[in-house]
Amino acid sequence: MRAVRIASAVAASALLVGALAACGSSAKKSTDVLPTAVASAAGAGAGGGAAGSLGPKADLLAAAAVMQKAGSAKLAVSSAGGKADEGTGLYSWGGAQPAMDISEQQSGQAMKVRMVGGVMYLGVSDQQAAAVGGKHWIKLDGTGPAGSMTANFQALAMMVNPAVQLTAAAQGGKLSKVGSESLDGASTEHYQSVMPTATMVASVPNLSDADRKTVLTALTQEGSTITSDFWLNGQHQLVQQKEVGTNDASAAPSADQSTATTTKYSDFGVKVTVTAPPASDQVAPADQLKLLGVMMGG
């Protein structure tokens, strides 16, 4: 899953340079900034009408408002190009702090990401854990070598908030309506947004300059342009999103799909309860960089 790859890259960068002094207490948390921005922008498109009746921008903004109100969902993620990457889990973006519990297979290895109480935990397979004495989890909070990483990871968690993505696409993307389609037996309206990867990364607040550069580098490895497809049901709920990075600024249907990631949303408003991994299964601060290197294939 793209979020896990970004998280790993940013964490490794932070651990290499030490604690991030740029993320001081004077900065607003992403959770203070983004929901307000989403609510303000989405209000422009929340004025009634079924999906497909308002036009691309208004429909996407209306969907952003609906998804922000839903606040949580079950996710099912898959990747294209023959990669054995897929994941499932729960994600809550509507509370004071985002919460998630995602399990995935990435390049044949089991990986997990949890966020609870403003702390992110990255989990690895038994095989990878063997490199650090069998411990499976890296804790990323405001202490230890990761320093003041908490605000950065909250920003990244909000980056995959569907309401934020819909708003960013509506405001900064080149929009088109692909058509009306049946998806898993339900009628949907299919929209597409094309925008520079740098525009998406620039929309994420509270990242230090160094981390913003790291995130941009990680994403542009899959393309300088992000093409996002959104399928909305009759209630303006986002039921599927596909994202692919390309080096072509057009929205050509023939764009390379080998890096596409598809996320399906269901069970809107589901209760999300995330438990932190036991402390006994978390690596010591001194081993965090080593395990991150294993996760990233080092």
Buried (B, 14 or more C-beta within 10 A) or exposed (E): BBBBBBBBBBBBBBBEEEBBEBBEEEBEBBBEBBBEBBBEBBEBBBEEBBBBEBBBBBBBBBBBBBBBBBBBBBBBBBBBEEBEBBBBBBBBBBEEBBBBBBBBBBEEBBBBBBBBEBBBBBBBBEEBBEBBEEBBBBBBBBBBBBBBBBBBBBBBBBBBBBBBBBBBBBBBBBBEEBEEEEBEEEEBBBBBBBBBBBBBBBBBBBBBEBBBEBBBEBBBEBBBBBBBBBBBBEEBBBBBBBBBBBEBEEBEEEBBBBBBBBBBBEEBEBEBEBEBBEEEEBBEBEBBBBBBBBBEEE
